[in-house]
Amino acid sequence: MENINIAKMTIKDIDQLKEIGIKTFYETFSTSNTEENMQNYLTEGFSNDKLRYELNDENMEFYFAKIEENVIGYLKLNFGASQTELQDDKALEIERIYVLKEFHGKKIGQILYDKAIEVAKQKNADFVWLGVWEKNPRAINFYKKNGFVEFDKHIFKLGEDEQTDIMMKLKLKN
């Protein structure tokens, strides 16, 4: 496998973030959702205004996975008040780890995940948590393999469709 470079994003990366965000989300979920719900979510979730706000939020960090200059995946982390649910100062949320389908099974997700854990430790987090769609066994197994345990569920709205996310966490400290 070529060298994978993990690079922190800045506001200058907004166009690349939008492109990889839409592409990977669509690849991951389009077969299980209506085109209308997908388009509504993508238009809202990856609007320039929303991405600009998120890239400027000091409690959010985005990282690209790149091979040379090609973006093949990304990671989105939230801390403090920017977490989608718990908003625990001692926690870090992995909101997104997405990798282009053609790079699945090549350990890119693991490299991005390892970056998330490294950041969590730098921030002195007690635990890392995330929500994963109940109908995404690939992702659930990935997190279980990395030591995550289920602790709750929450509803994620994709367009008009209410979907259940399994909330999982990993304790970093005793």
N, C-alpha and C positions, 0 to 999 in steps of 0.2 A: 504493500500500500504506500502510495506517495506520502510525502510529509504533510501532515495536517497542521495547519496554523490556526490557533485560537486568538481572535483579535477582538478587543472591546470596541463596541460601536460608539460613534459620536453622531451628532446631528447631521454631519455631512453624509452619513450612510443611509439616510432616510429612504432614498429610492431603492437601494439594494435590499433594505429591510422589508419594504413594502412588497417587492418582487418575490423574495424567498418566503415571506410570510404567507402570501396568497397562494403561491404554488404548493408549498408543503401542506398547508391546511386543506387545500382542495384535494390533493393526492390522498391525504389521510382519511378524509370524511365524506367525499362526494358520493361514493357508492352507497352510503347508508342514509343519505339525506336528500330531500327534494332540492332541485336546482334553485328554486325560489328562496328557500331558507338559506342555502349556501350563499347565494349572491347577496342577500340582505346582510348576512353576517360579515362577509368579506368586505362589502362596501363600508359598513360601520366600523368593524374591527380593525381595518387597515387603512382608514382615511388618513390623509396627510395631517389633519389637525390632531387626531388621536395619537399618531405616531410621534409627531413633534412634541406633544405634551409629555408622552412617556419617555422619550429620549432626553428630555430636559428635567425629568423628575429625579432628584438625587437619591430617592429610595427605590429606583429601578435601574437595573443594568442589563444590557444586551451584549451578547458575544456571537460573532460569526465563527463558523468552522469553514476554513478555506483550504483548497488545494491550489497552490500558486495564487492567482487572483480570483479564482472561481469560488463563489459562495456555495457551499453544499449543505449547510444546515445552520441552525442558530439556537441560542439559549436565551431565555428571558427570566430574570430573577427579580423578586420583590422583597423589600424589607419594611419594617415598621408599619406606618400608616398606609403604605401603598400595597400591602398584601390584600388579596381579594377577600379573605375571610378572617383568619385568626387575628391578624394585626398584633402579634405578640412581639415585643422588642427583642426577645431572646430567640426568635425564629427567623428562618429564611424560607421563602416560598419559591419553589421551582414552578413558574407558571407555564413555561413552554420549553420543550426540547423537540425540535423538528429537524428531520433530515430528509433530503430528497430521496425518493423511492429507489432510484438507481444505486444509492449508496447504503441502503439498508443491509444489515448483516456484516458491515465492514468496521464495526466498533466506533463509528463516528458519534453515535448517541452516548456511548460509554465515555468517550473523551470529553464531550460537553458536560455530561453528568459529573465527571471527576473535577472539572473546572468549577461547577456549582458547589461541590463539597469543599474545595479549596477556598472559595470565596466565603462560604459559611463559616469555616474555621477562622479565616482572617477577621471576620466580623464578630467572632466569639459567640456564635449562635449555639444554643443548647440543642436545637433540633431543626431539621429540614422537613418541610411538608409539601404536599402537592395534591391536586385533584386529577384523577384519570377516569376517562369515560368507561363506564361499566362494560361496554361492548368493544373494548379495545384490549383483548387478552394479551397481545404482544407487549403492550406498554405495561400492563399490570404485572406480567411475569418478569419483565426487565427490572421493575422497581423491587419486587419481592426478592429477586436474585441479589439485589444490592442492599438487602436488609430492611426494607420498608415494611411496615405493618399497617393494616387497615384500622382506622379509628372512627370514621364517621362517613356520612354521605351528604351530598348537597346537589341542588338542582342547577343545571346549566341550561340557559335558553339559547337555542340555535334557531334564529328566526322565530317562528311560531311554535316550534317543537321544544317541549321540556324534556331534558335528558338528565339521567342520574350519573353524577361523578362519584367515584369512590375516593374518599380522602385518605391519604396514607402519610405516615411520618416515619422518620428515622432519627433516633436519639444519637446525638454526637457526644454528649457528656452524661456522666452519672450524677 
